[in-house]
Amino acid sequence: MAVEHHNLIHEFPEFRDLIHKLKMENHHFRRIFDEYHELTTEIENMENEVTPTSSLAEEKAKLRRVHLKDELFAMLKASAKKI
């Protein structure tokens, strides 16, 4: 089964430059960004059955990723308005 990749640049290609800028300049954005990508790797390993886990644990991880993505998107939108 093909696993869909959820890296932030893939999710928000229109914010490519802003994502890079915020990673360099905003500690909070960088921390959330790193957590999002670490969690994405964990989820991909669960989906590929590299890391055995329960369906409940996988769903909880996916829900956490959605919350992180929402927070990152809100920060991107707010920063884009300032430019």
PyMOL Python script that loads the backbone (N, CA, C, O; Angstrom):
from pymol import cmd

cmd.read_pdbstr("""\
ATOM      1  N   MET A   1       0.841  -1.180   0.000  1.00  0.00           N
ATOM      2  CA  MET A   1       0.000   0.000   0.000  1.00  0.00           C
ATOM      3  C   MET A   1       0.884   1.241   0.000  1.00  0.00           C
ATOM      4  O   MET A   1       1.824   1.336   0.789  1.00  0.00           O
ATOM      5  N   ALA A   2       0.590   2.174  -0.866  1.00  0.00           N
ATOM      6  CA  ALA A   2       1.364   3.415  -0.941  1.00  0.00           C
ATOM      7  C   ALA A   2       0.950   4.352   0.190  1.00  0.00           C
ATOM      8  O   ALA A   2      -0.235   4.589   0.423  1.00  0.00           O
ATOM      9  N   VAL A   3       1.942   4.869   0.873  1.00  0.00           N
ATOM     10  CA  VAL A   3       1.697   5.789   1.973  1.00  0.00           C
ATOM     11  C   VAL A   3       1.830   7.214   1.448  1.00  0.00           C
ATOM     12  O   VAL A   3       2.823   7.567   0.811  1.00  0.00           O
ATOM     13  N   GLU A   4       0.822   8.018   1.723  1.00  0.00           N
ATOM     14  CA  GLU A   4       0.865   9.422   1.305  1.00  0.00           C
ATOM     15  C   GLU A   4       1.786  10.196   2.239  1.00  0.00           C
ATOM     16  O   GLU A   4       1.709  10.066   3.461  1.00  0.00           O
ATOM     17  N   HIS A   5       2.661  11.009   1.638  1.00  0.00           N
ATOM     18  CA  HIS A   5       3.589  11.802   2.446  1.00  0.00           C
ATOM     19  C   HIS A   5       2.926  13.119   2.829  1.00  0.00           C
ATOM     20  O   HIS A   5       2.206  13.726   2.036  1.00  0.00           O
ATOM     21  N   HIS A   6       3.185  13.544   4.059  1.00  0.00           N
ATOM     22  CA  HIS A   6       2.540  14.739   4.594  1.00  0.00           C
ATOM     23  C   HIS A   6       3.548  15.791   5.030  1.00  0.00           C
ATOM     24  O   HIS A   6       3.310  16.500   6.007  1.00  0.00           O
ATOM     25  N   ASN A   7       4.684  15.907   4.316  1.00  0.00           N
ATOM     26  CA  ASN A   7       5.607  16.953   4.743  1.00  0.00           C
ATOM     27  C   ASN A   7       4.961  18.314   4.498  1.00  0.00           C
ATOM     28  O   ASN A   7       4.110  18.460   3.621  1.00  0.00           O
ATOM     29  N   LEU A   8       5.366  19.283   5.263  1.00  0.00           N
ATOM     30  CA  LEU A   8       4.694  20.581   5.271  1.00  0.00           C
ATOM     31  C   LEU A   8       4.803  21.313   3.935  1.00  0.00           C
ATOM     32  O   LEU A   8       3.859  21.990   3.528  1.00  0.00           O
ATOM     33  N   ILE A   9       5.922  21.190   3.256  1.00  0.00           N
ATOM     34  CA  ILE A   9       6.077  21.831   1.949  1.00  0.00           C
ATOM     35  C   ILE A   9       5.092  21.216   0.955  1.00  0.00           C
ATOM     36  O   ILE A   9       4.522  21.925   0.125  1.00  0.00           O
ATOM     37  N   HIS A  10       4.894  19.914   1.036  1.00  0.00           N
ATOM     38  CA  HIS A  10       3.930  19.228   0.170  1.00  0.00           C
ATOM     39  C   HIS A  10       2.502  19.674   0.492  1.00  0.00           C
ATOM     40  O   HIS A  10       1.678  19.841  -0.406  1.00  0.00           O
ATOM     41  N   GLU A  11       2.225  19.860   1.757  1.00  0.00           N
ATOM     42  CA  GLU A  11       0.887  20.261   2.182  1.00  0.00           C
ATOM     43  C   GLU A  11       0.579  21.712   1.822  1.00  0.00           C
ATOM     44  O   GLU A  11      -0.550  22.033   1.450  1.00  0.00           O
ATOM     45  N   PHE A  12       1.578  22.591   1.929  1.00  0.00           N
ATOM     46  CA  PHE A  12       1.377  24.033   1.689  1.00  0.00           C
ATOM     47  C   PHE A  12       2.453  24.578   0.751  1.00  0.00           C
ATOM     48  O   PHE A  12       3.277  25.387   1.175  1.00  0.00           O
ATOM     49  N   PRO A  13       2.461  24.155  -0.506  1.00  0.00           N
ATOM     50  CA  PRO A  13       3.526  24.605  -1.417  1.00  0.00           C
ATOM     51  C   PRO A  13       3.554  26.114  -1.632  1.00  0.00           C
ATOM     52  O   PRO A  13       4.602  26.678  -1.945  1.00  0.00           O
ATOM     53  N   GLU A  14       2.417  26.765  -1.467  1.00  0.00           N
ATOM     54  CA  GLU A  14       2.360  28.218  -1.647  1.00  0.00           C
ATOM     55  C   GLU A  14       3.113  28.966  -0.545  1.00  0.00           C
ATOM     56  O   GLU A  14       3.417  30.150  -0.692  1.00  0.00           O
ATOM     57  N   PHE A  15       3.411  28.278   0.552  1.00  0.00           N
ATOM     58  CA  PHE A  15       4.115  28.897   1.676  1.00  0.00           C
ATOM     59  C   PHE A  15       5.570  28.436   1.768  1.00  0.00           C
ATOM     60  O   PHE A  15       6.203  28.615   2.808  1.00  0.00           O
ATOM     61  N   ARG A  16       6.103  27.853   0.712  1.00  0.00           N
ATOM     62  CA  ARG A  16       7.456  27.288   0.746  1.00  0.00           C
ATOM     63  C   ARG A  16       8.477  28.282   1.328  1.00  0.00           C
ATOM     64  O   ARG A  16       9.198  27.944   2.267  1.00  0.00           O
ATOM     65  N   ASP A  17       8.542  29.485   0.786  1.00  0.00           N
ATOM     66  CA  ASP A  17       9.530  30.472   1.238  1.00  0.00           C
ATOM     67  C   ASP A  17       9.267  30.924   2.672  1.00  0.00           C
ATOM     68  O   ASP A  17      10.197  31.110   3.456  1.00  0.00           O
ATOM     69  N   LEU A  18       7.991  31.098   3.003  1.00  0.00           N
ATOM     70  CA  LEU A  18       7.632  31.537   4.350  1.00  0.00           C
ATOM     71  C   LEU A  18       7.945  30.453   5.378  1.00  0.00           C
ATOM     72  O   LEU A  18       8.385  30.765   6.485  1.00  0.00           O
ATOM     73  N   ILE A  19       7.729  29.205   5.034  1.00  0.00           N
ATOM     74  CA  ILE A  19       8.069  28.104   5.937  1.00  0.00           C
ATOM     75  C   ILE A  19       9.567  28.148   6.260  1.00  0.00           C
ATOM     76  O   ILE A  19       9.963  28.032   7.420  1.00  0.00           O
ATOM     77  N   HIS A  20      10.378  28.313   5.238  1.00  0.00           N
ATOM     78  CA  HIS A  20      11.820  28.384   5.457  1.00  0.00           C
ATOM     79  C   HIS A  20      12.177  29.586   6.350  1.00  0.00           C
ATOM     80  O   HIS A  20      12.976  29.462   7.278  1.00  0.00           O
ATOM     81  N   LYS A  21      11.584  30.729   6.062  1.00  0.00           N
ATOM     82  CA  LYS A  21      11.856  31.952   6.835  1.00  0.00           C
ATOM     83  C   LYS A  21      11.480  31.761   8.300  1.00  0.00           C
ATOM     84  O   LYS A  21      12.257  32.105   9.190  1.00  0.00           O
ATOM     85  N   LEU A  22      10.289  31.213   8.556  1.00  0.00           N
ATOM     86  CA  LEU A  22       9.842  31.036   9.938  1.00  0.00           C
ATOM     87  C   LEU A  22      10.684  29.985  10.671  1.00  0.00           C
ATOM     88  O   LEU A  22      10.937  30.121  11.868  1.00  0.00           O
ATOM     89  N   LYS A  23      11.113  28.947   9.965  1.00  0.00           N
ATOM     90  CA  LYS A  23      11.981  27.956  10.604  1.00  0.00           C
ATOM     91  C   LYS A  23      13.269  28.598  11.094  1.00  0.00           C
ATOM     92  O   LYS A  23      13.807  28.205  12.129  1.00  0.00           O
ATOM     93  N   MET A  24      13.762  29.578  10.359  1.00  0.00           N
ATOM     94  CA  MET A  24      15.021  30.233  10.713  1.00  0.00           C
ATOM     95  C   MET A  24      14.841  31.305  11.784  1.00  0.00           C
ATOM     96  O   MET A  24      15.754  31.547  12.574  1.00  0.00           O
ATOM     97  N   GLU A  25      13.680  31.946  11.821  1.00  0.00           N
ATOM     98  CA  GLU A  25      13.499  33.135  12.660  1.00  0.00           C
ATOM     99  C   GLU A  25      12.578  32.957  13.862  1.00  0.00           C
ATOM    100  O   GLU A  25      12.630  33.762  14.792  1.00  0.00           O
ATOM    101  N   ASN A  26      11.742  31.928  13.868  1.00  0.00           N
ATOM    102  CA  ASN A  26      10.729  31.795  14.910  1.00  0.00           C
ATOM    103  C   ASN A  26      10.925  30.466  15.639  1.00  0.00           C
ATOM    104  O   ASN A  26      10.658  29.397  15.090  1.00  0.00           O
ATOM    105  N   HIS A  27      11.392  30.550  16.880  1.00  0.00           N
ATOM    106  CA  HIS A  27      11.701  29.343  17.663  1.00  0.00           C
ATOM    107  C   HIS A  27      10.452  28.475  17.856  1.00  0.00           C
ATOM    108  O   HIS A  27      10.528  27.254  17.722  1.00  0.00           O
ATOM    109  N   HIS A  28       9.323  29.079  18.164  1.00  0.00           N
ATOM    110  CA  HIS A  28       8.089  28.319  18.391  1.00  0.00           C
ATOM    111  C   HIS A  28       7.665  27.591  17.106  1.00  0.00           C
ATOM    112  O   HIS A  28       7.309  26.413  17.148  1.00  0.00           O
ATOM    113  N   PHE A  29       7.704  28.291  15.974  1.00  0.00           N
ATOM    114  CA  PHE A  29       7.357  27.661  14.703  1.00  0.00           C
ATOM    115  C   PHE A  29       8.285  26.481  14.444  1.00  0.00           C
ATOM    116  O   PHE A  29       7.831  25.408  14.047  1.00  0.00           O
ATOM    117  N   ARG A  30       9.567  26.673  14.663  1.00  0.00           N
ATOM    118  CA  ARG A  30      10.552  25.617  14.419  1.00  0.00           C
ATOM    119  C   ARG A  30      10.278  24.395  15.291  1.00  0.00           C
ATOM    120  O   ARG A  30      10.377  23.261  14.823  1.00  0.00           O
ATOM    121  N   ARG A  31       9.935  24.622  16.556  1.00  0.00           N
ATOM    122  CA  ARG A  31       9.655  23.515  17.476  1.00  0.00           C
ATOM    123  C   ARG A  31       8.436  22.720  17.010  1.00  0.00           C
ATOM    124  O   ARG A  31       8.464  21.490  16.985  1.00  0.00           O
ATOM    125  N   ILE A  32       7.362  23.430  16.639  1.00  0.00           N
ATOM    126  CA  ILE A  32       6.140  22.775  16.166  1.00  0.00           C
ATOM    127  C   ILE A  32       6.411  22.070  14.833  1.00  0.00           C
ATOM    128  O   ILE A  32       5.954  20.948  14.616  1.00  0.00           O
ATOM    129  N   PHE A  33       7.154  22.733  13.946  1.00  0.00           N
ATOM    130  CA  PHE A  33       7.531  22.154  12.655  1.00  0.00           C
ATOM    131  C   PHE A  33       8.283  20.837  12.857  1.00  0.00           C
ATOM    132  O   PHE A  33       7.970  19.835  12.215  1.00  0.00           O
ATOM    133  N   ASP A  34       9.268  20.842  13.744  1.00  0.00           N
ATOM    134  CA  ASP A  34      10.058  19.633  14.006  1.00  0.00           C
ATOM    135  C   ASP A  34       9.185  18.522  14.587  1.00  0.00           C
ATOM    136  O   ASP A  34       9.308  17.361  14.195  1.00  0.00           O
ATOM    137  N   GLU A  35       8.309  18.876  15.516  1.00  0.00           N
ATOM    138  CA  GLU A  35       7.418  17.875  16.103  1.00  0.00           C
ATOM    139  C   GLU A  35       6.497  17.290  15.031  1.00  0.00           C
ATOM    140  O   GLU A  35       6.273  16.080  14.995  1.00  0.00           O
ATOM    141  N   TYR A  36       5.964  18.149  14.159  1.00  0.00           N
ATOM    142  CA  TYR A  36       5.094  17.700  13.072  1.00  0.00           C
ATOM    143  C   TYR A  36       5.826  16.679  12.191  1.00  0.00           C
ATOM    144  O   TYR A  36       5.278  15.626  11.867  1.00  0.00           O
ATOM    145  N   HIS A  37       7.046  16.996  11.815  1.00  0.00           N
ATOM    146  CA  HIS A  37       7.781  16.097  10.926  1.00  0.00           C
ATOM    147  C   HIS A  37       8.229  14.807  11.614  1.00  0.00           C
ATOM    148  O   HIS A  37       8.244  13.749  10.985  1.00  0.00           O
ATOM    149  N   GLU A  38       8.586  14.877  12.874  1.00  0.00           N
ATOM    150  CA  GLU A  38       8.925  13.653  13.612  1.00  0.00           C
ATOM    151  C   GLU A  38       7.703  12.748  13.719  1.00  0.00           C
ATOM    152  O   GLU A  38       7.802  11.534  13.537  1.00  0.00           O
ATOM    153  N   LEU A  39       6.558  13.343  14.015  1.00  0.00           N
ATOM    154  CA  LEU A  39       5.321  12.580  14.128  1.00  0.00           C
ATOM    155  C   LEU A  39       4.919  11.998  12.779  1.00  0.00           C
ATOM    156  O   LEU A  39       4.443  10.864  12.714  1.00  0.00           O
ATOM    157  N   THR A  40       5.101  12.748  11.718  1.00  0.00           N
ATOM    158  CA  THR A  40       4.798  12.241  10.373  1.00  0.00           C
ATOM    159  C   THR A  40       5.636  11.010  10.059  1.00  0.00           C
ATOM    160  O   THR A  40       5.124  10.038   9.505  1.00  0.00           O
ATOM    161  N   THR A  41       6.905  11.040  10.403  1.00  0.00           N
ATOM    162  CA  THR A  41       7.780   9.880  10.182  1.00  0.00           C
ATOM    163  C   THR A  41       7.284   8.684  10.990  1.00  0.00           C
ATOM    164  O   THR A  41       7.247   7.564  10.480  1.00  0.00           O
ATOM    165  N   GLU A  42       6.904   8.913  12.238  1.00  0.00           N
ATOM    166  CA  GLU A  42       6.383   7.834  13.079  1.00  0.00           C
ATOM    167  C   GLU A  42       5.120   7.232  12.470  1.00  0.00           C
ATOM    168  O   GLU A  42       4.959   6.012  12.436  1.00  0.00           O
ATOM    169  N   ILE A  43       4.229   8.092  11.991  1.00  0.00           N
ATOM    170  CA  ILE A  43       2.968   7.617  11.400  1.00  0.00           C
ATOM    171  C   ILE A  43       3.249   6.822  10.122  1.00  0.00           C
ATOM    172  O   ILE A  43       2.640   5.776   9.898  1.00  0.00           O
ATOM    173  N   GLU A  44       4.158   7.308   9.294  1.00  0.00           N
ATOM    174  CA  GLU A  44       4.510   6.573   8.073  1.00  0.00           C
ATOM    175  C   GLU A  44       5.071   5.198   8.424  1.00  0.00           C
ATOM    176  O   GLU A  44       4.783   4.218   7.736  1.00  0.00           O
ATOM    177  N   ASN A  45       5.863   5.117   9.482  1.00  0.00           N
ATOM    178  CA  ASN A  45       6.384   3.819   9.919  1.00  0.00           C
ATOM    179  C   ASN A  45       5.264   2.908  10.419  1.00  0.00           C
ATOM    180  O   ASN A  45       5.305   1.697  10.204  1.00  0.00           O
ATOM    181  N   MET A  46       4.281   3.480  11.074  1.00  0.00           N
ATOM    182  CA  MET A  46       3.122   2.694  11.514  1.00  0.00           C
ATOM    183  C   MET A  46       2.338   2.187  10.299  1.00  0.00           C
ATOM    184  O   MET A  46       1.963   1.016  10.242  1.00  0.00           O
ATOM    185  N   GLU A  47       2.096   3.063   9.341  1.00  0.00           N
ATOM    186  CA  GLU A  47       1.324   2.702   8.159  1.00  0.00           C
ATOM    187  C   GLU A  47       2.052   1.662   7.303  1.00  0.00           C
ATOM    188  O   GLU A  47       1.409   0.806   6.695  1.00  0.00           O
ATOM    189  N   ASN A  48       3.365   1.729   7.251  1.00  0.00           N
ATOM    190  CA  ASN A  48       4.165   0.766   6.496  1.00  0.00           C
ATOM    191  C   ASN A  48       4.462  -0.498   7.296  1.00  0.00           C
ATOM    192  O   ASN A  48       5.153  -1.398   6.818  1.00  0.00           O
ATOM    193  N   GLU A  49       3.934  -0.558   8.510  1.00  0.00           N
ATOM    194  CA  GLU A  49       4.109  -1.683   9.419  1.00  0.00           C
ATOM    195  C   GLU A  49       5.571  -1.921   9.792  1.00  0.00           C
ATOM    196  O   GLU A  49       5.973  -3.043  10.099  1.00  0.00           O
ATOM    197  N   VAL A  50       6.361  -0.841   9.760  1.00  0.00           N
ATOM    198  CA  VAL A  50       7.731  -0.898  10.252  1.00  0.00           C
ATOM    199  C   VAL A  50       7.691  -0.885  11.772  1.00  0.00           C
ATOM    200  O   VAL A  50       8.458  -1.582  12.436  1.00  0.00           O
ATOM    201  N   THR A  51       6.782  -0.077  12.311  1.00  0.00           N
ATOM    202  CA  THR A  51       6.566   0.023  13.743  1.00  0.00           C
ATOM    203  C   THR A  51       5.188  -0.549  14.064  1.00  0.00           C
ATOM    204  O   THR A  51       4.178   0.109  13.812  1.00  0.00           O
ATOM    205  N   PRO A  52       5.128  -1.755  14.613  1.00  0.00           N
ATOM    206  CA  PRO A  52       3.826  -2.327  14.951  1.00  0.00           C
ATOM    207  C   PRO A  52       3.137  -1.495  16.024  1.00  0.00           C
ATOM    208  O   PRO A  52       3.757  -1.084  17.005  1.00  0.00           O
ATOM    209  N   THR A  53       1.850  -1.255  15.824  1.00  0.00           N
ATOM    210  CA  THR A  53       1.093  -0.460  16.793  1.00  0.00           C
ATOM    211  C   THR A  53      -0.386  -0.773  16.646  1.00  0.00           C
ATOM    212  O   THR A  53      -0.814  -1.386  15.668  1.00  0.00           O
ATOM    213  N   SER A  54      -1.149  -0.347  17.622  1.00  0.00           N
ATOM    214  CA  SER A  54      -2.596  -0.549  17.543  1.00  0.00           C
ATOM    215  C   SER A  54      -3.218   0.519  16.653  1.00  0.00           C
ATOM    216  O   SER A  54      -2.632   1.578  16.432  1.00  0.00           O
ATOM    217  N   SER A  55      -4.392   0.232  16.156  1.00  0.00           N
ATOM    218  CA  SER A  55      -5.124   1.204  15.341  1.00  0.00           C
ATOM    219  C   SER A  55      -5.421   2.453  16.152  1.00  0.00           C
ATOM    220  O   SER A  55      -5.374   3.563  15.623  1.00  0.00           O
ATOM    221  N   LEU A  56      -5.725   2.281  17.428  1.00  0.00           N
ATOM    222  CA  LEU A  56      -6.034   3.418  18.297  1.00  0.00           C
ATOM    223  C   LEU A  56      -4.820   4.337  18.434  1.00  0.00           C
ATOM    224  O   LEU A  56      -4.951   5.558  18.346  1.00  0.00           O
ATOM    225  N   ALA A  57      -3.649   3.757  18.648  1.00  0.00           N
ATOM    226  CA  ALA A  57      -2.431   4.569  18.777  1.00  0.00           C
ATOM    227  C   ALA A  57      -2.144   5.312  17.476  1.00  0.00           C
ATOM    228  O   ALA A  57      -1.746   6.476  17.498  1.00  0.00           O
ATOM    229  N   GLU A  58      -2.344   4.647  16.354  1.00  0.00           N
ATOM    230  CA  GLU A  58      -2.114   5.285  15.058  1.00  0.00           C
ATOM    231  C   GLU A  58      -3.098   6.439  14.848  1.00  0.00           C
ATOM    232  O   GLU A  58      -2.709   7.503  14.366  1.00  0.00           O
ATOM    233  N   GLU A  59      -4.348   6.237  15.201  1.00  0.00           N
ATOM    234  CA  GLU A  59      -5.353   7.300  15.044  1.00  0.00           C
ATOM    235  C   GLU A  59      -5.061   8.484  15.966  1.00  0.00           C
ATOM    236  O   GLU A  59      -5.250   9.634  15.571  1.00  0.00           O
ATOM    237  N   LYS A  60      -4.606   8.217  17.178  1.00  0.00           N
ATOM    238  CA  LYS A  60      -4.242   9.299  18.096  1.00  0.00           C
ATOM    239  C   LYS A  60      -3.074  10.103  17.545  1.00  0.00           C
ATOM    240  O   LYS A  60      -3.054  11.330  17.649  1.00  0.00           O
ATOM    241  N   ALA A  61      -2.112   9.420  16.965  1.00  0.00           N
ATOM    242  CA  ALA A  61      -0.958  10.106  16.369  1.00  0.00           C
ATOM    243  C   ALA A  61      -1.408  10.974  15.195  1.00  0.00           C
ATOM    244  O   ALA A  61      -0.943  12.103  15.039  1.00  0.00           O
ATOM    245  N   LYS A  62      -2.304  10.450  14.382  1.00  0.00           N
ATOM    246  CA  LYS A  62      -2.809  11.215  13.239  1.00  0.00           C
ATOM    247  C   LYS A  62      -3.596  12.441  13.705  1.00  0.00           C
ATOM    248  O   LYS A  62      -3.505  13.506  13.093  1.00  0.00           O
ATOM    249  N   LEU A  63      -4.356  12.298  14.771  1.00  0.00           N
ATOM    250  CA  LEU A  63      -5.110  13.432  15.311  1.00  0.00           C
ATOM    251  C   LEU A  63      -4.157  14.504  15.842  1.00  0.00           C
ATOM    252  O   LEU A  63      -4.385  15.697  15.639  1.00  0.00           O
ATOM    253  N   ARG A  64      -3.099  14.081  16.516  1.00  0.00           N
ATOM    254  CA  ARG A  64      -2.091  15.034  17.009  1.00  0.00           C
ATOM    255  C   ARG A  64      -1.448  15.765  15.840  1.00  0.00           C
ATOM    256  O   ARG A  64      -1.211  16.971  15.914  1.00  0.00           O
ATOM    257  N   ARG A  65      -1.163  15.032  14.749  1.00  0.00           N
ATOM    258  CA  ARG A  65      -0.564  15.655  13.572  1.00  0.00           C
ATOM    259  C   ARG A  65      -1.498  16.701  12.969  1.00  0.00           C
ATOM    260  O   ARG A  65      -1.037  17.755  12.531  1.00  0.00           O
ATOM    261  N   VAL A  66      -2.792  16.430  12.940  1.00  0.00           N
ATOM    262  CA  VAL A  66      -3.767  17.396  12.414  1.00  0.00           C
ATOM    263  C   VAL A  66      -3.746  18.666  13.253  1.00  0.00           C
ATOM    264  O   VAL A  66      -3.786  19.770  12.710  1.00  0.00           O
ATOM    265  N   HIS A  67      -3.685  18.517  14.564  1.00  0.00           N
ATOM    266  CA  HIS A  67      -3.639  19.692  15.441  1.00  0.00           C
ATOM    267  C   HIS A  67      -2.360  20.507  15.209  1.00  0.00           C
ATOM    268  O   HIS A  67      -2.406  21.737  15.167  1.00  0.00           O
ATOM    269  N   LEU A  68      -1.242  19.835  15.060  1.00  0.00           N
ATOM    270  CA  LEU A  68       0.017  20.531  14.777  1.00  0.00           C
ATOM    271  C   LEU A  68      -0.054  21.249  13.426  1.00  0.00           C
ATOM    272  O   LEU A  68       0.384  22.392  13.293  1.00  0.00           O
ATOM    273  N   LYS A  69      -0.607  20.565  12.439  1.00  0.00           N
ATOM    274  CA  LYS A  69      -0.738  21.156  11.101  1.00  0.00           C
ATOM    275  C   LYS A  69      -1.620  22.395  11.150  1.00  0.00           C
ATOM    276  O   LYS A  69      -1.310  23.401  10.512  1.00  0.00           O
ATOM    277  N   ASP A  70      -2.713  22.333  11.897  1.00  0.00           N
ATOM    278  CA  ASP A  70      -3.596  23.490  12.049  1.00  0.00           C
ATOM    279  C   ASP A  70      -2.865  24.665  12.694  1.00  0.00           C
ATOM    280  O   ASP A  70      -3.021  25.812  12.276  1.00  0.00           O
ATOM    281  N   GLU A  71      -2.072  24.367  13.708  1.00  0.00           N
ATOM    282  CA  GLU A  71      -1.317  25.430  14.385  1.00  0.00           C
ATOM    283  C   GLU A  71      -0.279  26.041  13.441  1.00  0.00           C
ATOM    284  O   GLU A  71      -0.121  27.261  13.392  1.00  0.00           O
ATOM    285  N   LEU A  72       0.414  25.201  12.705  1.00  0.00           N
ATOM    286  CA  LEU A  72       1.401  25.699  11.745  1.00  0.00           C
ATOM    287  C   LEU A  72       0.740  26.539  10.658  1.00  0.00           C
ATOM    288  O   LEU A  72       1.261  27.590  10.284  1.00  0.00           O
ATOM    289  N   PHE A  73      -0.394  26.090  10.152  1.00  0.00           N
ATOM    290  CA  PHE A  73      -1.100  26.826   9.112  1.00  0.00           C
ATOM    291  C   PHE A  73      -1.556  28.188   9.631  1.00  0.00           C
ATOM    292  O   PHE A  73      -1.449  29.188   8.920  1.00  0.00           O
ATOM    293  N   ALA A  74      -2.060  28.236  10.853  1.00  0.00           N
ATOM    294  CA  ALA A  74      -2.477  29.512  11.445  1.00  0.00           C
ATOM    295  C   ALA A  74      -1.293  30.470  11.553  1.00  0.00           C
ATOM    296  O   ALA A  74      -1.434  31.664  11.289  1.00  0.00           O
ATOM    297  N   MET A  75      -0.140  29.957  11.936  1.00  0.00           N
ATOM    298  CA  MET A  75       1.050  30.790  12.043  1.00  0.00           C
ATOM    299  C   MET A  75       1.490  31.277  10.666  1.00  0.00           C
ATOM    300  O   MET A  75       1.909  32.425  10.519  1.00  0.00           O
ATOM    301  N   LEU A  76       1.398  30.415   9.659  1.00  0.00           N
ATOM    302  CA  LEU A  76       1.750  30.802   8.287  1.00  0.00           C
ATOM    303  C   LEU A  76       0.816  31.891   7.774  1.00  0.00           C
ATOM    304  O   LEU A  76       1.264  32.876   7.188  1.00  0.00           O
ATOM    305  N   LYS A  77      -0.470  31.713   7.993  1.00  0.00           N
ATOM    306  CA  LYS A  77      -1.450  32.712   7.526  1.00  0.00           C
ATOM    307  C   LYS A  77      -1.210  34.059   8.217  1.00  0.00           C
ATOM    308  O   LYS A  77      -1.237  35.104   7.566  1.00  0.00           O
ATOM    309  N   ALA A  78      -0.977  34.036   9.516  1.00  0.00           N
ATOM    310  CA  ALA A  78      -0.752  35.274  10.261  1.00  0.00           C
ATOM    311  C   ALA A  78       0.520  35.964   9.771  1.00  0.00           C
ATOM    312  O   ALA A  78       0.545  37.186   9.625  1.00  0.00           O
ATOM    313  N   SER A  79       1.553  35.203   9.523  1.00  0.00           N
ATOM    314  CA  SER A  79       2.808  35.790   9.039  1.00  0.00           C
ATOM    315  C   SER A  79       2.669  36.311   7.615  1.00  0.00           C
ATOM    316  O   SER A  79       3.261  37.332   7.264  1.00  0.00           O
ATOM    317  N   ALA A  80       1.897  35.621   6.804  1.00  0.00           N
ATOM    318  CA  ALA A  80       1.705  36.059   5.412  1.00  0.00           C
ATOM    319  C   ALA A  80       0.976  37.396   5.353  1.00  0.00           C
ATOM    320  O   ALA A  80       1.233  38.198   4.457  1.00  0.00           O
ATOM    321  N   LYS A  81       0.078  37.644   6.287  1.00  0.00           N
ATOM    322  CA  LYS A  81      -0.646  38.913   6.333  1.00  0.00           C
ATOM    323  C   LYS A  81       0.264  40.087   6.664  1.00  0.00           C
ATOM    324  O   LYS A  81      -0.012  41.220   6.269  1.00  0.00           O
ATOM    325  N   LYS A  82       1.341  39.822   7.383  1.00  0.00           N
ATOM    326  CA  LYS A  82       2.265  40.866   7.802  1.00  0.00           C
ATOM    327  C   LYS A  82       3.209  41.278   6.675  1.00  0.00           C
ATOM    328  O   LYS A  82       3.828  42.341   6.727  1.00  0.00           O
ATOM    329  N   ILE A  83       3.310  40.428   5.660  1.00  0.00           N
ATOM    330  CA  ILE A  83       4.261  40.688   4.568  1.00  0.00           C
ATOM    331  C   ILE A  83       3.635  41.627   3.550  1.00  0.00           C
ATOM    332  O   ILE A  83       4.272  41.971   2.554  1.00  0.00           O
TER     333      ILE A  83
END
""", "prot")
cmd.dss("prot")
cmd.show_as("cartoon", "prot")
cmd.util.cbc("prot")
cmd.orient("prot")
